[in-house]
Amino acid sequence: MHRVVVVAYDGVVPFDLSVPVEVFGRARRADGAAAYQVRVCGATDEVRAGAFGLRVPYDLSAMAEADTVVVPGIADLDAPLPEAAPTGPPRPSWPAGIRASSSTRTCCSSRTRRC
């Protein structure tokens, strides 16, 4: 099964985090089985997302098993990216052929690239 990991970090835009979780999490194959395994990971087990906090069930090691990594947008575009947010090309520990997607503010202005 294709594994999608969504990275959560302090200052994440909640909408940007929720959309890939919902889209990939609700996708079904013709036989009704889930099309994707979706995990939300982060450097800590709780992150600030605007007016509320979110519990993060997986740590960053989940990215090593991912086929696709989604990095949601950060609310304050002038703030430095948190350490938990992967930047640049996929890390050497990521499998060859991994897909990476990030959004600058919302999913409507996303930048996606095939690695």
N, C-alpha and C positions, 0 to 999 in steps of 0.2 A: 504494500500500500504506500502511496505517496505521502511523505511526512512534511507537514508545514509547521514551521515554528514562527511565532509572532513574539517579538522582543518588547518587553515592558520595562519602562524606566521612569524615574521621577520626571514629571513635567510632560509626560506623554499626552497626546490629544486623545481623549477617550473614544471619540467617534472613529478615529484612524485605527485604534486598536481593535475596536469591536467589529468593524466591517469585514476584515479578512477572517476573523474567527467565525462570524456568521456565514459568510459566503462559502468558505471551504468546509466548515463544519456541517452545513446543511446539504451539501452536494451529495447526490446518491448515484450509484451505477444503475444500469438497467435492471439488475437483479435485486435492487433495493438496499444493497450494502453500502456503507459509507465509502465515498470515493477518496477521502483524505483522512489522515490522522492529524489532528490539530493540537498543538501544545503552545501555551504561553509561558515564556521563560523570562528570567531577569536575574540581575546580580544580587537582589535581595528578595525576601519573600513577601514584601509589601512595597508598593510604590504610590506616590502621590500623583493623582490624575485630576487636576483642576480642584473642584470643591470636595472631592472624596478620595478615599484610598482604595486600592485594589490589591487583593491577595494574588500572589504569583505562585502557581503550583510547581513549576520546574525551574531549576537553576540554568545558568548559561551553557552547561555541558550538553543540554538538549540540542544545541545548534550543530554539534558534531554528527548527529544522526539525521539531520534535516536534508530534504531534497529541495525545499524552498524556505528561505528566511525572509520574513517581512519585518521591516523596521518602520513603525508608525511615526507620524510627525510629532515634533515637539511644539508645545504651546507658545513658548517665547523664542521666536526665530533669531533673536539677538543673543540669546544665552548660549554658552558653549554646550556641546553635546555631552550628556552624561557618559561616564566610562562604560556603562552597560550597553550603550548604543553602538553597534558595529559600524565602522565607517570604512570607506575605501573598498578595494577588491576583497573577495572572500579570503578568509584566513587559510593558511596552509593546512590546518587540521580539517577543513571542510572537504567533503568528497568532491571529486571532479564532476563537473556538469551541474553544480548546484545553481539554483536560480535565486537571485536576490532582488528585493523590491523595497523601495523606501518612498515615503511621501513627505513633501515639504510642509504641508499644512493640512490638506485633506486628501482623500483618495482621488478627488477630481484633478489634482495637479501632481500626480505621482510620476516618479521616474522609475522605470523598470529596465533591467538589463539581463541578458542571458550570459552567464559566465562560462 
